Amino acid sequence: MAPPFQTAFQTYATDFGIPGILDGAITGLTVLDPTENNEPTLLLEEDDPYAVRVDWQVTGAGLCSLGGTWQVALYINSVDGQPGAAHGQVGATVPVAVVGCQQNYSVTFTQPASSVPAGLYQFVVSINHSPQGATPPPPVDQQVTENVGFAQSSPVKFTAIVDETN
């Protein structure tokens, strides 16, 4: 079972209160531990790599007319106020091509070991839709549509190295 998260998704149709034309939902925001076979977790050691998988779905009558790219960005925010804590965007924005009539999408952000100091954090993902393609990557200030989603993870603890003796 994936850890819980908060989510919101708005499309040009839901913005006007018209369900069924183009609906979207972020269906997963999961922190993974690569040292434990990518199991979902809320606890990581600061000297281990980690990954965050984002899954989303788009449905409705307007689905097959959608083109362009999804622009997916991941952010980390300290929630315990520790000095020197990690914050801001994690890696680069990832363009994901919109594939005709495809409903389900996923992207995984992988991060190296020792990239987050010990502390309590939350991840926030932003998914924006651009009518522009992904090759070459579009500029950051590109035009985006009213199709946008956000999700926020449960708190995730990065802890100092623990000696796990049996």
MITOR-993712 format. One record per residue: x, y, z of N, C-alpha, C, CB in turn. Coordinates in steps of 0.02 Angstrom, whole numbers. Glycine has a CB too. Example, Ala and Ser with C-alpha at 12.3 -4.5 7.8 and 13.67 -1.06 7.14 Angstrom:
% residues 2
+--------+--------+--------+--------+--------+--------+--------+--------+--------+--------+--------+--------+
!   n_xx !   n_yy !   n_zz !  ca_xx !  ca_yy !  ca_zz !   c_xx !   c_yy !   c_zz !  cb_xx !  cb_yy !  cb_zz !
+--------+--------+--------+--------+--------+--------+--------+--------+--------+--------+--------+--------+
!    660 !   -284 !    390 !    615 !   -225 !    390 !    660 !   -165 !    390 !    565 !   -224 !    452 !
!    642 !   -112 !    354 !    684 !    -53 !    357 !    645 !      2 !    394 !    704 !    -30 !    286 !
+--------+--------+--------+--------+--------+--------+--------+--------+--------+--------+--------+--------+
***
This chain:
% residues 166
+--------+--------+--------+--------+--------+--------+--------+--------+--------+--------+--------+--------+
!   n_xx !   n_yy !   n_zz !  ca_xx !  ca_yy !  ca_zz !   c_xx !   c_yy !   c_zz !  cb_xx !  cb_yy !  cb_zz !
+--------+--------+--------+--------+--------+--------+--------+--------+--------+--------+--------+--------+
!     42 !    -59 !      0 !      0 !      0 !      0 !     44 !     62 !      0 !    -48 !      0 !     61 !
!     29 !    109 !    -44 !     69 !    170 !    -49 !     52 !    217 !      9 !     56 !    205 !   -116 !
!    102 !    254 !     33 !     88 !    304 !     85 !     37 !    355 !     60 !    153 !    339 !    106 !
!     -5 !    382 !    104 !    -56 !    429 !     84 !    -26 !    496 !     61 !   -105 !    441 !    141 !
!    -65 !    532 !     22 !    -44 !    597 !     -2 !   -106 !    639 !    -17 !      1 !    591 !    -65 !
!    -96 !    705 !    -22 !   -150 !    751 !    -39 !   -142 !    771 !   -112 !   -151 !    814 !      7 !
!   -197 !    780 !   -148 !   -192 !    794 !   -219 !   -249 !    838 !   -244 !   -192 !    728 !   -258 !
!   -236 !    873 !   -299 !   -287 !    912 !   -334 !   -268 !    913 !   -408 !   -292 !    985 !   -305 !
!   -317 !    912 !   -451 !   -305 !    915 !   -524 !   -361 !    954 !   -556 !   -299 !    843 !   -555 !
!   -343 !   1002 !   -598 !   -392 !   1044 !   -632 !   -378 !   1042 !   -707 !   -389 !   1118 !   -606 !
!   -431 !   1037 !   -746 !   -424 !   1041 !   -819 !   -466 !   1099 !   -844 !   -445 !    974 !   -853 !
!   -460 !   1114 !   -908 !   -501 !   1168 !   -936 !   -575 !   1154 !   -927 !   -485 !   1178 !  -1010 !
!   -595 !   1091 !   -926 !   -666 !   1073 !   -918 !   -688 !   1075 !   -845 !   -679 !   1004 !   -947 !
!   -648 !   1048 !   -800 !   -667 !   1048 !   -729 !   -665 !   1119 !   -701 !   -621 !   1003 !   -688 !
!   -625 !   1163 !   -732 !   -622 !   1233 !   -712 !   -691 !   1265 !   -720 !   -570 !   1271 !   -755 !
!   -729 !   1242 !   -769 !   -797 !   1268 !   -780 !   -850 !   1224 !   -749 !   -810 !   1274 !   -855 !
!   -830 !   1172 !   -711 !   -877 !   1128 !   -679 !   -911 !   1079 !   -725 !   -929 !   1169 !   -645 !
!   -876 !   1059 !   -779 !   -904 !   1012 !   -827 !   -867 !    946 !   -822 !   -900 !   1041 !   -899 !
!   -891 !    898 !   -782 !   -857 !    834 !   -777 !   -869 !    791 !   -839 !   -882 !    796 !   -714 !
!   -821 !    746 !   -852 !   -829 !    699 !   -907 !   -798 !    722 !   -973 !   -900 !    685 !   -918 !
!   -780 !    786 !   -979 !   -749 !    810 !  -1041 !   -674 !    795 !  -1038 !   -762 !    886 !  -1051 !
!   -641 !    819 !   -987 !   -571 !    803 !   -975 !   -559 !    807 !   -900 !   -523 !    852 !  -1014 !
!   -550 !    749 !   -869 !   -539 !    744 !   -798 !   -469 !    717 !   -785 !   -592 !    699 !   -764 !
!   -438 !    740 !   -732 !   -371 !    716 !   -715 !   -365 !    703 !   -641 !   -319 !    767 !   -737 !
!   -319 !    659 !   -623 !   -306 !    644 !   -553 !   -234 !    619 !   -546 !   -356 !    591 !   -526 !
!   -202 !    641 !   -494 !   -137 !    611 !   -476 !   -154 !    551 !   -434 !    -89 !    663 !   -437 !
!   -134 !    492 !   -457 !   -154 !    429 !   -426 !   -100 !    401 !   -381 !   -171 !    379 !   -478 !
!    -40 !    429 !   -383 !     13 !    405 !   -340 !     69 !    455 !   -332 !     40 !    340 !   -366 !
!     93 !    463 !   -272 !    153 !    501 !   -256 !    188 !    460 !   -203 !    136 !    576 !   -230 !
!    237 !    420 !   -226 !    266 !    368 !   -183 !    341 !    377 !   -177 !    250 !    299 !   -211 !
!    364 !    381 !   -115 !    436 !    384 !   -102 !    460 !    311 !    -99 !    452 !    423 !    -35 !
!    514 !    297 !   -136 !    539 !    229 !   -142 !    610 !    224 !   -114 !    538 !    206 !   -215 !
!    626 !    166 !    -85 !    692 !    153 !    -59 !    727 !    103 !   -105 !    689 !    127 !     14 !
!    772 !    126 !   -149 !    807 !     80 !   -195 !    850 !     27 !   -159 !    851 !    120 !   -241 !
!    871 !     41 !    -97 !    911 !     -8 !    -61 !    868 !    -64 !    -33 !    949 !     26 !     -4 !
!    803 !    -57 !    -37 !    756 !   -108 !    -12 !    708 !   -129 !    -68 !    715 !    -80 !     49 !
!    735 !   -141 !   -128 !    696 !   -163 !   -186 !    640 !   -115 !   -204 !    666 !   -232 !   -172 !
!    654 !    -50 !   -197 !    606 !      3 !   -214 !    540 !     -3 !   -176 !    591 !      1 !   -288 !
!    544 !    -24 !   -114 !    483 !    -27 !    -74 !    461 !     44 !    -56 !    493 !    -70 !    -10 !
!    395 !     56 !    -53 !    370 !    121 !    -30 !    391 !    132 !     43 !    292 !    126 !    -38 !
!    409 !    194 !     58 !    434 !    208 !    126 !    419 !    279 !    147 !    508 !    195 !    131 !
!    420 !    290 !    212 !    417 !    358 !    240 !    479 !    371 !    283 !    353 !    366 !    282 !
!    528 !    324 !    280 !    589 !    330 !    319 !    649 !    310 !    276 !    586 !    286 !    383 !
!    697 !    356 !    270 !    757 !    344 !    230 !    819 !    363 !    271 !    755 !    383 !    164 !
!    874 !    328 !    259 !    937 !    348 !    288 !    969 !    400 !    243 !    985 !    287 !    299 !
!    999 !    452 !    272 !   1024 !    507 !    231 !   1081 !    487 !    185 !   1048 !    562 !    277 !
!   1114 !    430 !    197 !   1169 !    409 !    153 !   1145 !    360 !     99 !   1224 !    376 !    194 !
!   1080 !    350 !     92 !   1052 !    306 !     40 !   1021 !    347 !    -16 !    999 !    259 !     70 !
!   1022 !    321 !    -77 !    985 !    354 !   -131 !    910 !    345 !   -118 !   1005 !    324 !   -201 !
!    870 !    384 !   -153 !    798 !    376 !   -148 !    767 !    393 !   -216 !    768 !    422 !    -92 !
!    704 !    377 !   -223 !    667 !    392 !   -284 !    596 !    413 !   -264 !    666 !    331 !   -333 !
!    565 !    453 !   -307 !    495 !    473 !   -298 !    459 !    459 !   -363 !    489 !    549 !   -276 !
!    408 !    416 !   -360 !    368 !    399 !   -420 !    303 !    438 !   -418 !    355 !    323 !   -424 !
!    286 !    468 !   -474 !    224 !    505 !   -482 !    182 !    471 !   -536 !    238 !    581 !   -500 !
!    120 !    455 !   -520 !     74 !    425 !   -567 !     13 !    470 !   -574 !     53 !    353 !   -545 !
!    -11 !    479 !   -636 !    -72 !    518 !   -646 !   -112 !    490 !   -703 !    -54 !    591 !   -659 !
!   -175 !    510 !   -704 !   -223 !    483 !   -753 !   -265 !    540 !   -781 !   -267 !    429 !   -721 !
!   -278 !    536 !   -845 !   -322 !    585 !   -879 !   -376 !    545 !   -915 !   -282 !    632 !   -929 !
!   -438 !    565 !   -907 !   -494 !    529 !   -938 !   -544 !    580 !   -966 !   -529 !    482 !   -887 !
!   -592 !    555 !  -1005 !   -646 !    596 !  -1029 !   -650 !    599 !  -1105 !   -640 !    666 !  -1002 !
!   -703 !    629 !  -1129 !   -716 !    632 !  -1201 !   -663 !    671 !  -1239 !   -784 !    664 !  -1213 !
!   -630 !    719 !  -1207 !   -579 !    759 !  -1240 !   -509 !    729 !  -1238 !   -576 !    827 !  -1210 !
!   -502 !    670 !  -1209 !   -436 !    639 !  -1200 !   -397 !    632 !  -1266 !   -444 !    571 !  -1168 !
!   -430 !    608 !  -1318 !   -394 !    594 !  -1381 !   -375 !    657 !  -1420 !   -436 !    550 !  -1425 !
!   -400 !    714 !  -1399 !   -382 !    777 !  -1433 !   -324 !    813 !  -1398 !   -443 !    823 !  -1436 !
!   -300 !    784 !  -1344 !   -246 !    814 !  -1305 !   -178 !    797 !  -1338 !   -247 !    789 !  -1232 !
!   -134 !    846 !  -1342 !    -67 !    835 !  -1369 !    -18 !    874 !  -1327 !    -63 !    857 !  -1443 !
!     45 !    877 !  -1350 !     95 !    916 !  -1314 !    133 !    875 !  -1264 !     64 !    974 !  -1280 !
!    150 !    905 !  -1207 !    188 !    871 !  -1155 !    160 !    888 !  -1086 !    262 !    890 !  -1159 !
!    171 !    843 !  -1040 !    162 !    857 !   -969 !    230 !    879 !   -943 !    134 !    794 !   -929 !
!    231 !    932 !   -904 !    292 !    957 !   -874 !    288 !    941 !   -799 !    301 !   1036 !   -886 !
!    329 !    893 !   -777 !    324 !    867 !   -708 !    385 !    892 !   -668 !    320 !    789 !   -708 !
!    371 !    924 !   -613 !    424 !    950 !   -569 !    413 !    924 !   -498 !    426 !   1028 !   -570 !
!    467 !    909 !   -464 !    464 !    885 !   -396 !    501 !    934 !   -351 !    496 !    813 !   -390 !
!    472 !    947 !   -293 !    500 !    994 !   -244 !    505 !    959 !   -177 !    457 !   1058 !   -239 !
!    553 !    980 !   -136 !    560 !    955 !    -68 !    560 !   1015 !    -21 !    626 !    912 !    -59 !
!    525 !   1007 !     35 !    522 !   1061 !     84 !    532 !   1032 !    154 !    454 !   1098 !     81 !
!    575 !   1065 !    192 !    586 !   1045 !    261 !    525 !   1066 !    301 !    652 !   1078 !    290 !
!    502 !   1021 !    345 !    445 !   1039 !    388 !    465 !   1044 !    461 !    390 !    988 !    380 !
!    530 !   1032 !    476 !    551 !   1037 !    546 !    597 !   1097 !    559 !    586 !    974 !    566 !
!    612 !   1137 !    507 !    650 !   1198 !    516 !    724 !   1189 !    533 !    620 !   1237 !    569 !
!    752 !   1131 !    518 !    823 !   1120 !    532 !    867 !   1165 !    489 !    841 !   1046 !    519 !
!    919 !   1195 !    517 !    965 !   1235 !    477 !   1000 !   1192 !    425 !   1017 !   1270 !    523 !
!   1008 !   1218 !    366 !   1041 !   1182 !    312 !    999 !   1128 !    280 !   1102 !   1151 !    338 !
!    934 !   1128 !    294 !    889 !   1077 !    267 !    881 !   1086 !    191 !    820 !   1080 !    301 !
!    865 !   1031 !    157 !    852 !   1034 !     85 !    786 !   1069 !     73 !    852 !    963 !     55 !
!    783 !   1106 !     17 !    720 !   1138 !     -2 !    724 !   1156 !    -77 !    707 !   1202 !     41 !
!    667 !   1168 !   -107 !    664 !   1188 !   -177 !    655 !   1130 !   -224 !    725 !   1226 !   -194 !
!    666 !   1144 !   -289 !    655 !   1094 !   -340 !    709 !   1039 !   -337 !    655 !   1127 !   -409 !
!    687 !    977 !   -346 !    731 !    919 !   -346 !    743 !    900 !   -419 !    699 !    859 !   -306 !
!    803 !    910 !   -443 !    819 !    893 !   -512 !    784 !    940 !   -561 !    799 !    822 !   -527 !
!    785 !    920 !   -624 !    755 !    960 !   -677 !    682 !    941 !   -688 !    795 !    952 !   -742 !
!    644 !    988 !   -719 !    576 !    972 !   -740 !    580 !    919 !   -795 !    539 !   1037 !   -765 !
!    538 !    869 !   -790 !    538 !    813 !   -837 !    480 !    821 !   -886 !    534 !    745 !   -800 !
!    496 !    827 !   -951 !    442 !    828 !  -1001 !    419 !    756 !  -1016 !    464 !    865 !  -1066 !
!    354 !    745 !  -1015 !    326 !    680 !  -1031 !    278 !    690 !  -1090 !    289 !    648 !   -969 !
!    293 !    658 !  -1146 !    252 !    666 !  -1206 !    182 !    642 !  -1194 !    283 !    629 !  -1265 !
!    132 !    681 !  -1216 !     63 !    660 !  -1216 !     54 !    613 !  -1276 !     13 !    722 !  -1219 !
!     31 !    554 !  -1262 !     21 !    503 !  -1313 !    -54 !    499 !  -1327 !     50 !    434 !  -1292 !
!    -73 !    503 !  -1391 !   -144 !    503 !  -1411 !   -186 !    451 !  -1375 !   -149 !    492 !  -1484 !
!   -236 !    473 !  -1341 !   -286 !    432 !  -1306 !   -258 !    393 !  -1246 !   -316 !    382 !  -1354 !
!   -196 !    405 !  -1226 !   -168 !    371 !  -1167 !   -195 !    401 !  -1104 !    -90 !    375 !  -1167 !
!   -217 !    359 !  -1058 !   -245 !    382 !   -995 !   -195 !    386 !   -938 !   -301 !    337 !   -975 !
!   -150 !    338 !   -933 !   -106 !    332 !   -875 !    -35 !    352 !   -891 !   -107 !    261 !   -848 !
!     -5 !    391 !   -846 !     63 !    415 !   -853 !    101 !    404 !   -788 !     65 !    489 !   -874 !
!    167 !    400 !   -793 !    209 !    391 !   -733 !    279 !    418 !   -747 !    212 !    317 !   -713 !
!    310 !    446 !   -697 !    379 !    468 !   -702 !    411 !    456 !   -633 !    385 !    544 !   -724 !
!    475 !    437 !   -634 !    511 !    426 !   -571 !    572 !    471 !   -568 !    532 !    352 !   -564 !
!    577 !    508 !   -515 !    635 !    550 !   -501 !    682 !    510 !   -457 !    614 !    618 !   -466 !
!    745 !    502 !   -477 !    793 !    466 !   -437 !    846 !    516 !   -412 !    827 !    409 !   -477 !
!    865 !    507 !   -350 !    913 !    552 !   -319 !    970 !    512 !   -287 !    879 !    595 !   -266 !
!   1031 !    539 !   -289 !   1089 !    503 !   -263 !   1090 !    502 !   -186 !   1153 !    534 !   -289 !
!   1132 !    459 !   -161 !   1143 !    455 !    -89 !   1170 !    521 !    -63 !   1192 !    398 !    -71 !
!   1156 !    535 !     -1 !   1182 !    595 !     34 !   1160 !    661 !      2 !   1257 !    592 !     37 !
!   1102 !    661 !    -29 !   1078 !    723 !    -60 !   1029 !    761 !    -15 !   1045 !    708 !   -126 !
!   1007 !    730 !     40 !    961 !    763 !     87 !    987 !    752 !    157 !    888 !    736 !     79 !
!   1000 !    806 !    195 !   1022 !    797 !    264 !    965 !    771 !    308 !   1050 !    863 !    292 !
!    983 !    744 !    366 !    934 !    718 !    412 !    882 !    772 !    429 !    968 !    693 !    477 !
!    819 !    750 !    434 !    765 !    796 !    450 !    699 !    768 !    426 !    777 !    864 !    421 !
!    647 !    807 !    436 !    579 !    789 !    416 !    559 !    832 !    356 !    529 !    798 !    476 !
!    536 !    800 !    302 !    522 !    835 !    239 !    454 !    815 !    210 !    577 !    821 !    189 !
!    430 !    855 !    163 !    374 !    836 !    121 !    393 !    849 !     49 !    309 !    877 !    140 !
!    367 !    807 !      4 !    376 !    816 !    -67 !    313 !    845 !    -97 !    395 !    749 !   -101 !
!    322 !    889 !   -145 !    265 !    917 !   -183 !    281 !    907 !   -257 !    254 !    993 !   -166 !
!    232 !    883 !   -294 !    240 !    875 !   -366 !    193 !    923 !   -401 !    227 !    801 !   -388 !
!    217 !    950 !   -456 !    178 !    995 !   -498 !    177 !    965 !   -568 !    207 !   1068 !   -498 !
!    117 !    956 !   -595 !    109 !    931 !   -664 !     72 !    984 !   -704 !     70 !    862 !   -666 !
!    106 !   1012 !   -753 !     76 !   1062 !   -797 !     73 !   1034 !   -867 !    117 !   1128 !   -796 !
!     23 !   1055 !   -904 !     17 !   1033 !   -974 !     38 !   1090 !  -1020 !    -57 !   1011 !   -990 !
!     79 !   1072 !  -1069 !    100 !   1120 !  -1120 !     77 !   1094 !  -1188 !    177 !   1131 !  -1119 !
!     50 !   1137 !  -1231 !     32 !   1115 !  -1298 !     93 !   1103 !  -1342 !    -15 !   1165 !  -1331 !
!    153 !   1122 !  -1317 !    215 !   1116 !  -1355 !    246 !   1047 !  -1344 !    264 !   1171 !  -1335 !
!    285 !   1025 !  -1392 !    319 !    961 !  -1388 !    378 !    962 !  -1341 !    341 !    939 !  -1455 !
!    410 !    904 !  -1333 !    465 !    898 !  -1285 !    533 !    895 !  -1317 !    455 !    837 !  -1243 !
!    539 !    895 !  -1383 !    604 !    889 !  -1415 !    615 !    947 !  -1462 !    610 !    822 !  -1453 !
!    663 !    992 !  -1450 !    704 !    994 !  -1390 !    662 !   1015 !  -1330 !    764 !   1041 !  -1399 !
!    689 !   1007 !  -1269 !    649 !   1027 !  -1210 !    626 !   1099 !  -1216 !    690 !   1017 !  -1146 !
!    562 !   1112 !  -1203 !    536 !   1180 !  -1208 !    565 !   1224 !  -1153 !    459 !   1180 !  -1204 !
!    567 !   1289 !  -1164 !    593 !   1334 !  -1113 !    547 !   1335 !  -1052 !    600 !   1406 !  -1141 !
!    576 !   1354 !   -995 !    539 !   1355 !   -932 !    479 !   1401 !   -935 !    585 !   1376 !   -875 !
!    485 !   1457 !   -972 !    431 !   1506 !   -974 !    381 !   1492 !  -1030 !    459 !   1576 !   -982 !
!    377 !   1431 !  -1053 !    332 !   1413 !  -1108 !    259 !   1422 !  -1088 !    345 !   1342 !  -1130 !
!    218 !   1422 !  -1138 !    146 !   1428 !  -1126 !    120 !   1362 !  -1098 !    109 !   1446 !  -1191 !
!     79 !   1366 !  -1046 !     46 !   1307 !  -1019 !    -29 !   1317 !  -1021 !     70 !   1293 !   -947 !
!    -65 !   1261 !  -1021 !   -138 !   1264 !  -1024 !   -167 !   1264 !   -954 !   -166 !   1204 !  -1064 !
!   -233 !   1260 !   -949 !   -266 !   1259 !   -884 !   -269 !   1189 !   -853 !   -337 !   1286 !   -890 !
!   -233 !   1142 !   -883 !   -230 !   1074 !   -856 !   -170 !   1069 !   -809 !   -225 !   1021 !   -914 !
!   -184 !   1064 !   -745 !   -130 !   1066 !   -695 !   -149 !   1023 !   -635 !   -116 !   1139 !   -673 !
!    -98 !    990 !   -608 !   -110 !    949 !   -549 !    -55 !    958 !   -498 !   -115 !    876 !   -567 !
!    -72 !    948 !   -435 !    -25 !    953 !   -380 !    -38 !    897 !   -331 !    -31 !   1023 !   -344 !
!     15 !    873 !   -299 !      7 !    825 !   -245 !     62 !    838 !   -193 !     12 !    751 !   -271 !
!     45 !    823 !   -131 !     91 !    833 !    -75 !     95 !    768 !    -36 !     69 !    892 !    -29 !
!    157 !    745 !    -23 !    166 !    682 !     13 !    152 !    689 !     87 !    236 !    656 !      2 !
!    147 !    633 !    120 !    149 !    631 !    193 !    220 !    650 !    213 !    129 !    560 !    221 !
!    231 !    669 !    275 !    300 !    682 !    296 !    345 !    621 !    286 !    301 !    703 !    370 !
!    407 !    634 !    266 !    458 !    583 !    255 !    517 !    599 !    299 !    478 !    578 !    178 !
!    539 !    551 !    337 !    596 !    561 !    383 !    660 !    537 !    351 !    584 !    524 !    449 !
!    709 !    582 !    345 !    777 !    563 !    327 !    816 !    561 !    392 !    809 !    614 !    273 !
!    845 !    504 !    407 !    878 !    496 !    472 !    952 !    484 !    464 !    846 !    438 !    510 !
!    989 !    498 !    517 !   1061 !    484 !    516 !   1071 !    409 !    507 !   1094 !    508 !    582 !
!   1130 !    391 !    486 !   1148 !    322 !    473 !   1136 !    279 !    535 !   1221 !    316 !    450 !
!   1103 !    223 !    525 !   1087 !    178 !    580 !   1125 !    113 !    570 !   1011 !    166 !    585 !
!   1158 !     88 !    621 !   1192 !     24 !    618 !   1140 !    -30 !    631 !   1250 !     20 !    671 !
!   1125 !    -68 !    579 !   1073 !   -120 !    584 !   1106 !   -188 !    594 !   1029 !   -121 !    520 !
!   1120 !   -203 !    657 !   1150 !   -269 !    672 !   1093 !   -316 !    691 !   1204 !   -264 !    729 !
!   1103 !   -379 !    676 !   1051 !   -428 !    692 !   1063 !   -456 !    760 !   1049 !   -485 !    640 !
+--------+--------+--------+--------+--------+--------+--------+--------+--------+--------+--------+--------+
***
